[in-house]
Amino acid sequence: MPETPQKILVAVAWPYASGPRHLGHVAGPGVPSDIFARYHRLKGNDVLMVSGTDEHGTPVMVSADREGVTPRELADRNNALILDDYVRLGMSYDCFTRTTTSNHYAVVQDMFRTLYEQGFLIEQTTLGAIAPATGRTLPDRYIEGTCPICGYGEARGDQCDNCGNQLDPVDLIDPRSIVDGSTPEFRETTHLFLDLPAFRERLVEWIEAQTHWRPNVRNFALNLAREVKPRAMTRDIDWGVPVPVEGYPEDTKRIYVWFDAVIGYLSAAVEWAHNVGRPEAWREWWQSPDARSFYFMGKDNIVFHAVIWPSMLMGYGDALQLPYNVVSSEYLTMSGSKASTSRGHAIWVKDFLDRYEPDALRYYLTAAGPETQDSDFTWEEFVRRTNDELLANWGNLVNRTLVNAHRNFGAVPEPGPLTEGDQTLLGAVERAFDTVGEHIENARFRAALADVMATSALANQYISDQAPWALVKTDRDRAATVLYVALRAVDSLKTLFTPFLPFSSQVLHELLGHEGWIAGPLERRSVEEDDGSTHEILTGDYTSWVGSWAPSELPPGQTLLDPRPLFRKLDAEAVLASELS
């Protein structure tokens, strides 16, 4: 009997709408989450992949102030830019939305109100930062200083990007405003704090049981959970979700952006269900004990996804499932420094895709990205991996197999009896579906891709040994068999590569004479909310896509289209001259 499809929630970190995306953003939560979603769709599972632009809080306010526009104007512009980047990169979301929707506001306020009524949001007085020149509240991320824990000199007022620890502005050594460099004044203010210590025991027990998590994530989360303290969930700002509690005026206080943002995974699922005309369908991913949720983010967000968000879910009640896996990556650096939008140290996704193929970028970020340790992007390494690995191995196998089959037969040839060598290759390709699939399911994307490339190398060696271009002159029947075996291997490898390289896999799907989409186009759609407002989402009709996670059954006689190269060879000197000038 076929397996019952599993409900798989792919929850991807919400990118700030404070600027366009750089390679660091898509190296961690971006491309790996899409590989994971595409694999599970091919596997036949019911995938719900959600995210959106995070449009509240200080990152957007900082950027808006610098540009002299309102936060909403900046969010609108950057939401459109990020949608463009994600379409071009092939991010197959079911619902990529935004945090400024009325649906999101309603879901966030419901959770906030429930936690307050359950006694998990407690009022405390703390010190808030004030800009001396204006007397205005200075939000946490407007403040930088030296981290009191690790000594990093550019820690932010809410978190140290170096050690990942949560901070308050008053904790910083030598705090300074990033607006004008002045030293902030600290005055008493009242906020609602999430009572994290109330969840400490249950949190620690839960995290200890997650033995399938990446060790760095589990160990870091355990250390954080054992030392939790109440965390402010409101801010003295005027841009964000209003606090649904009496005494917290909308013009001066809003919900903390990170409380707001993690609830986006739930609100986006609710929105998706509404958009597809099944308003209660989100419950299948959030309330079923058989469903599994996978959260993808960078290591600086572990605390929110492994400690704060689970605490919020626990406090809300037992109705919603806790994360099954928190898939955190390390940092992609540029010349040894962490990529940063706010500091302008980045290679922008748009600029990259204007010049290079999306699959070449997806390949590099998987093969050499920061899966379990920081990795440094260099143009030299990008060129080398594109030319010497992607093109020389997989691209070469496809090109010479299709060129020889098309030139000599015009269609998939009828094979004769298969030799032991023929069967050995087909058996190796068939076994790769299990090994590669296991790697992907355990978030080992680099190992999965390496296995596919190794299988491609086996097929390359097979066709080199058999030399059908010479064999066709002396033994046409044997040449037909060799090319049939090679084409079947290529067709199966096409499926194995699809999660990683969707654009070239679709091209190859068509060159092999198949119809339909194995990795089709995405859709930008305008949707209307109950209040009459509209916004654009990224989605797709993935149920119509063909293909399955299984070896090829390529039929003899199927017409082959005129072959063309899948990838473009890069001129190393031209790339380096252009990018390093």
C-alpha positions in Angstrom: 0.0 0.0 0.0 1.3 3.5 -0.8 2.3 5.6 2.2 -0.1 8.1 3.6 1.1 11.6 2.7 2.6 13.4 5.7 1.8 17.0 6.5 5.1 19.0 6.4 5.2 22.6 7.5 8.2 24.5 6.1 8.5 27.7 8.1 11.1 30.0 6.8 12.6 33.0 8.7 10.8 36.2 7.8 13.2 38.6 6.0 13.2 42.2 7.3 11.6 44.7 4.8 14.4 47.0 5.6 16.3 46.4 2.4 16.9 44.0 -0.5 18.2 40.4 0.0 21.9 39.6 0.0 23.5 36.2 -0.5 23.8 35.7 3.3 20.0 35.9 3.6 19.4 33.1 1.0 22.3 30.9 2.0 20.9 30.0 5.4 17.1 29.9 5.6 16.4 30.5 1.8 17.8 27.8 -0.5 17.9 25.0 2.0 14.2 25.4 2.9 13.2 25.3 -0.8 15.3 22.2 -1.4 13.5 20.6 1.6 10.0 21.6 0.3 10.6 20.5 -3.3 11.9 17.1 -2.1 8.9 16.5 0.0 6.5 17.5 -2.8 8.3 15.0 -5.1 8.0 12.4 -2.3 4.2 12.9 -2.3 3.9 14.7 1.0 1.6 17.6 1.7 3.8 20.6 2.0 2.9 24.0 3.4 5.8 26.4 2.9 5.2 29.9 4.5 6.9 33.1 5.3 6.7 36.8 4.3 8.3 40.1 4.8 8.8 41.3 8.4 7.7 44.9 8.2 7.5 46.2 11.8 10.1 47.1 14.4 13.3 49.0 14.4 15.1 47.6 11.4 12.5 49.0 9.1 12.2 52.3 11.1 16.0 52.8 11.0 16.1 52.3 7.2 13.0 54.5 6.7 14.5 57.3 8.8 17.8 57.2 6.8 15.9 57.5 3.5 13.4 60.1 4.7 10.3 58.0 4.0 7.7 56.4 6.2 8.1 52.8 7.4 5.1 51.7 5.3 6.5 53.3 2.1 9.8 51.5 2.7 8.1 48.2 3.5 6.0 48.4 0.3 9.0 49.0 -1.9 11.2 46.3 -0.3 8.4 43.7 -0.2 8.2 44.1 -4.0 12.0 43.8 -4.4 12.2 40.7 -2.2 9.3 39.0 -4.1 11.3 39.6 -7.3 14.4 38.0 -5.8 12.5 35.0 -4.6 10.7 34.4 -7.8 14.0 34.5 -9.7 15.7 32.2 -7.2 12.8 29.7 -7.4 11.5 29.9 -3.8 8.4 27.7 -4.1 6.3 29.2 -1.3 2.6 28.3 -0.8 2.1 31.7 0.9 4.8 34.3 1.1 2.9 37.3 2.6 3.6 40.3 4.9 3.2 41.2 8.5 1.2 44.3 7.7 -2.0 42.4 6.8 -5.2 42.6 8.9 -5.1 38.8 9.1 -1.7 38.9 10.7 -2.7 41.6 13.2 -5.7 39.6 14.3 -3.7 36.4 14.8 -0.9 38.2 16.7 -3.4 40.1 19.0 -5.3 36.9 19.7 -2.1 35.1 20.9 -0.9 38.2 22.9 -4.3 38.6 24.6 -4.5 34.9 25.4 -1.0 34.9 27.0 -1.9 38.0 29.0 -5.1 36.4 30.2 -3.3 33.2 31.2 -0.8 35.3 33.3 2.2 34.7 31.1 2.6 38.4 30.2 3.6 40.3 33.3 4.0 44.1 33.8 7.5 45.3 34.8 9.3 48.6 34.9 12.6 48.8 33.1 15.0 51.4 31.7 14.2 52.7 28.2 16.7 54.6 26.0 16.0 58.2 25.0 17.8 60.2 22.3 19.1 63.3 24.1 18.8 65.6 21.0 15.2 64.9 20.4 13.8 63.4 23.6 12.3 60.6 21.5 12.4 56.9 22.4 15.5 55.3 20.9 14.6 51.7 19.9 16.9 48.9 20.8 18.4 48.5 17.3 19.2 52.2 17.1 21.8 51.5 19.8 25.1 49.8 19.5 27.9 49.1 21.9 30.3 46.5 23.3 28.7 43.2 24.3 29.1 42.6 28.0 29.3 38.8 27.4 31.8 38.3 24.5 33.3 41.8 24.1 32.1 42.2 20.5 32.3 46.0 19.7 29.3 46.3 17.5 26.6 44.5 19.5 23.1 45.8 19.0 20.7 46.9 21.8 18.6 43.7 21.5 21.1 41.0 20.5 24.8 40.4 19.9 25.3 39.2 16.4 28.6 37.7 17.4 27.6 35.4 20.4 23.9 35.3 19.7 22.9 36.3 23.3 19.8 38.5 24.0 20.7 41.9 25.4 19.0 45.1 26.6 20.5 48.4 25.6 21.3 49.2 29.2 23.5 46.1 29.3 25.9 47.4 26.6 29.3 48.8 27.4 29.7 52.4 26.0 26.3 52.4 24.3 25.8 54.9 21.4 23.1 55.9 19.0 23.6 54.7 15.4 21.8 57.8 14.3 24.1 60.5 15.6 26.7 58.7 17.8 25.4 60.3 21.0 25.1 58.4 24.3 21.5 57.6 25.1 19.8 58.5 28.3 18.0 55.8 30.2 14.6 56.5 31.8 12.0 54.3 33.5 9.3 52.8 31.3 6.6 50.1 31.8 6.3 47.0 29.5 4.7 43.6 29.4 7.3 40.8 29.7 6.9 37.2 28.6 7.4 35.1 31.8 10.0 32.8 30.3 11.0 31.3 33.6 7.5 29.9 34.0 8.4 27.6 31.0 12.0 26.8 32.0 11.5 23.2 33.2 9.2 22.2 30.3 11.5 23.9 27.8 14.6 22.1 29.0 12.8 18.8 29.0 11.5 19.3 25.5 14.8 20.5 24.0 16.7 17.6 25.6 14.3 15.2 23.8 15.1 16.7 20.4 18.1 14.4 19.7 17.5 14.8 15.9 18.4 18.5 16.0 21.7 19.7 14.8 24.1 19.5 17.8 25.0 23.2 17.7 21.3 24.2 17.7 20.3 21.8 20.5 23.3 22.7 22.7 22.9 26.4 22.3 19.1 26.3 22.9 19.6 24.2 26.1 22.1 26.7 27.5 19.6 29.6 26.7 16.6 27.7 28.2 18.4 26.9 31.5 19.1 30.6 32.0 15.9 32.3 30.7 14.6 35.5 32.3 11.5 37.5 31.6 11.7 39.3 28.2 9.9 42.5 27.2 7.3 41.9 24.5 6.2 45.5 24.0 8.3 48.5 22.8 8.1 52.3 23.1 7.6 52.8 19.3 4.7 53.8 17.0 5.2 51.3 14.2 3.9 47.8 14.8 1.0 45.7 16.0 -1.0 47.6 18.6 -1.0 46.1 22.2 -4.5 44.6 22.8 -4.4 45.4 26.6 -6.0 48.4 28.3 -3.5 51.0 29.4 -1.1 50.5 26.5 -1.7 53.4 24.1 -1.3 52.8 20.4 0.5 56.0 19.8 3.4 55.2 22.1 3.6 51.4 22.5 3.5 48.4 20.2 4.1 44.7 20.3 7.8 43.7 20.1 8.6 42.8 16.5 10.0 39.4 17.3 6.8 38.4 19.2 5.0 39.6 16.1 7.3 37.9 13.5 7.3 34.3 14.8 3.5 34.3 14.9 3.7 35.0 11.2 4.2 31.3 10.6 0.8 30.7 12.0 -0.9 33.7 10.5 0.5 32.9 7.0 -0.9 29.4 7.3 -4.3 30.9 8.3 -4.1 33.2 5.3 -3.2 30.4 2.9 -6.2 28.4 4.0 -8.4 31.4 3.4 -6.9 32.0 0.0 -7.5 28.5 -1.2 -11.1 28.5 0.1 -10.6 26.0 2.9 -10.5 28.3 6.0 -9.9 25.5 8.5 -7.2 23.7 6.5 -4.3 25.3 8.4 -5.2 23.1 11.4 -4.0 20.0 9.5 -0.4 21.3 9.8 -0.7 23.0 13.2 -3.0 20.7 15.3 -2.4 17.2 14.0 0.1 15.3 16.1 1.3 13.5 13.0 2.3 16.7 11.2 5.9 17.9 11.4 7.1 21.5 11.3 10.6 22.5 10.2 11.9 26.0 10.9 14.7 27.4 8.8 16.8 30.3 10.0 20.3 31.7 10.7 22.1 31.0 14.0 21.3 34.4 15.3 17.6 33.5 15.4 17.9 30.3 17.4 16.7 31.9 20.6 13.5 33.0 19.0 12.6 29.7 17.4 14.0 27.3 20.0 13.1 29.2 23.2 10.7 32.1 22.9 8.4 30.8 20.2 8.0 27.3 21.9 7.3 29.2 25.2 4.6 31.2 23.4 3.0 28.1 22.0 3.1 26.4 25.4 1.5 29.4 27.0 -1.2 29.6 24.4 -2.4 26.0 25.2 -1.9 22.5 23.9 -3.8 23.1 20.6 -0.7 24.0 18.5 2.2 21.7 17.8 5.8 22.6 18.9 8.5 22.7 16.3 9.7 19.3 15.1 13.1 20.6 14.0 14.9 24.0 14.2 17.2 23.9 11.2 19.7 26.7 11.8 22.6 27.5 9.6 25.8 29.5 10.3 26.9 32.7 8.6 28.0 33.3 5.0 30.8 35.8 5.2 32.1 38.1 2.5 35.9 38.4 2.6 35.8 37.2 6.2 33.1 39.5 7.5 29.4 38.7 8.1 27.1 40.0 5.4 25.0 42.9 6.6 22.3 45.0 5.1 22.5 47.8 7.6 26.3 48.0 7.2 26.2 47.8 3.4 28.5 44.8 3.4 26.8 42.5 0.9 26.4 41.0 -2.5 22.7 41.6 -3.5 20.7 38.7 -4.9 19.3 40.9 -7.6 22.7 42.0 -8.8 23.9 38.4 -8.7 21.0 37.0 -10.7 21.3 39.8 -13.3 24.6 38.3 -14.3 24.5 34.6 -13.4 22.2 31.6 -13.5 20.0 30.9 -10.4 20.9 27.2 -10.4 24.6 28.1 -10.3 24.0 30.2 -7.2 21.8 27.5 -5.6 24.5 24.9 -6.3 27.2 27.0 -4.8 25.2 27.9 -1.7 24.4 24.2 -1.1 27.8 22.7 -1.9 29.9 25.5 -0.1 27.3 27.3 2.1 27.3 27.7 5.8 25.3 24.6 6.7 27.1 23.7 9.9 30.0 26.3 10.1 30.6 29.8 8.7 31.8 29.8 5.1 33.3 32.6 3.1 32.0 33.5 -0.3 34.6 34.3 -3.0 34.2 34.9 -6.7 37.1 32.5 -7.4 35.4 29.7 -5.6 32.0 30.4 -7.3 33.7 30.2 -10.8 35.6 27.1 -9.9 32.5 25.2 -8.5 30.4 26.3 -11.5 32.9 25.3 -14.1 34.8 22.4 -12.5 31.9 20.7 -10.7 28.4 21.7 -12.0 29.3 22.0 -15.6 32.2 19.5 -15.9 30.3 16.7 -14.1 26.5 17.0 -14.5 26.4 19.4 -17.4 28.9 17.4 -19.3 27.0 14.1 -18.7 23.7 15.6 -19.9 25.2 17.2 -23.0 27.2 14.3 -24.4 24.4 11.8 -23.6 21.7 13.8 -25.3 23.8 15.0 -28.2 24.8 11.4 -29.1 21.3 9.9 -28.6 19.6 12.7 -30.6 22.2 12.7 -33.4 22.1 8.9 -33.9 18.6 7.9 -32.9 16.4 11.0 -32.5 14.5 9.3 -29.7 15.1 7.1 -26.7 16.6 4.0 -28.4 15.2 0.5 -28.0 17.7 -1.4 -25.8 19.0 -4.9 -26.2 19.9 -7.2 -23.2 21.5 -5.3 -20.3 25.0 -6.3 -19.3 26.2 -6.5 -15.7 27.8 -3.1 -16.1 24.5 -1.6 -17.4 22.6 -3.0 -14.4 25.3 -1.8 -12.0 24.9 1.8 -13.1 21.1 1.7 -13.0 21.2 0.0 -9.6 23.5 2.8 -8.2 21.2 5.5 -9.5 18.2 3.7 -7.9 19.9 3.4 -4.5 20.7 7.1 -4.6 17.0 8.0 -4.1 17.1 6.4 -0.6 20.5 7.9 0.4 19.9 11.3 -1.0 16.3 11.4 0.4 17.6 10.4 3.9 20.1 13.2 3.8 17.5 15.8 2.9 15.1 14.6 5.5 17.8 15.1 8.1 18.7 18.5 6.8 22.1 17.4 5.5 21.8 19.2 2.2 25.5 19.4 1.4 25.9 15.6 1.8 22.7 15.0 -0.3 24.1 17.1 -3.2 27.5 15.4 -2.9 25.8 12.0 -3.3 23.9 13.2 -6.4 27.1 14.5 -7.9 28.9 11.3 -7.1 26.2 9.3 -8.8 26.5 11.6 -11.8 30.2 10.9 -11.9 29.5 7.2 -12.0 27.3 7.8 -15.1 30.0 9.9 -16.6 32.5 7.2 -16.1 30.1 4.6 -17.6 29.6 6.6 -20.8 33.3 7.3 -21.1 34.1 3.6 -20.8 31.4 2.6 -23.3 32.1 5.4 -25.8 28.8 5.1 -27.7 30.0 7.7 -30.2 32.5 5.2 -31.4 30.4 2.1 -30.7 27.6 3.3 -33.0 30.0 2.8 -36.0 30.7 -0.8 -35.2 27.8 -2.1 -33.2 24.7 0.0 -33.5 22.5 -2.2 -31.3 25.0 -2.1 -28.4 25.3 1.7 -28.8 21.5 1.9 -28.6 21.6 0.0 -25.3 24.4 2.1 -23.9 22.6 5.3 -24.7 19.3 3.9 -23.4 21.0 3.1 -20.0 22.7 6.5 -20.0 19.4 8.3 -20.8 17.6 6.5 -18.0 20.4 7.4 -15.6 20.2 11.1 -16.7 16.4 11.1 -16.4 16.6 9.7 -12.8 19.4 12.1 -12.0 17.2 14.9 -13.2 14.8 14.1 -10.5 17.5 13.8 -7.9 18.8 17.2 -8.9 15.4 18.9 -9.0 15.2 20.1 -5.4 18.7 21.7 -5.8 18.6 22.8 -9.5 14.9 23.4 -10.4 15.4 25.6 -13.5 17.9 23.4 -15.4 16.0 20.2 -14.3 12.8 21.6 -15.9 14.7 22.3 -19.1 16.2 18.8 -19.1 12.7 17.4 -18.4 11.5 18.9 -21.6 14.6 18.0 -23.6 14.0 14.3 -22.7 10.5 14.6 -24.2 8.4 14.8 -21.1 5.4 17.0 -20.7 4.3 19.1 -17.8 6.2 20.7 -15.0 8.5 19.0 -12.6 9.6 22.4 -11.3 7.3 24.9 -12.9 6.8 28.7 -12.6 5.8 30.4 -9.4 2.9 32.9 -9.2 2.6 36.4 -7.8 -1.0 36.9 -6.9 -3.0 39.8 -5.5 -5.3 38.8 -2.7 -8.1 40.7 -1.0 -8.7 40.6 2.8 -12.0 40.7 4.6 -11.5 44.5 5.2 -11.2 45.1 1.5 -7.4 45.8 1.4 -5.2 43.9 -1.0 -1.6 42.7 -1.0 0.5 40.5 -3.2 1.7 37.0 -2.3 4.1 34.5 -3.8 2.5 31.1 -4.3 2.1 28.3 -6.9 -0.1 25.5 -8.0 2.3 22.7 -7.0 -0.3 19.9 -7.0 -0.3 20.1 -10.8 3.4 19.4 -11.0 4.4 16.0 -12.3 7.3 13.8 -11.2 7.9 11.6 -8.2 10.9 10.7 -6.0 11.6 7.5 -7.9 13.9 6.1 -10.6 13.0 6.8 -14.3 10.9 4.6 -16.4 11.9 6.5 -19.6 10.1 4.7 -22.4 12.0 3.6 -25.6 10.7 5.6 -28.6 10.1 8.8 -26.7 11.1 11.7 -28.9 14.1 13.8 -27.8 14.3 17.5 -28.4 17.3 19.3 -29.9 19.8 19.3 -27.1 21.3 22.5 -25.6 23.7 23.1 -22.8 22.2 23.3 -19.3 24.8 25.7 -17.9 27.0 28.5 -19.1 30.7 28.3 -18.6 32.1 31.3 -16.8 35.2 33.2 -17.9 37.2 33.4 -14.7 39.1 36.5 -15.8 36.0 38.3 -16.9 34.1 37.5 -13.7 37.0 38.6 -11.4 37.6 41.7 -13.4 33.9 42.6 -13.2 33.2 41.8 -9.6 36.4 42.8 -7.9 36.9 46.1 -9.7 
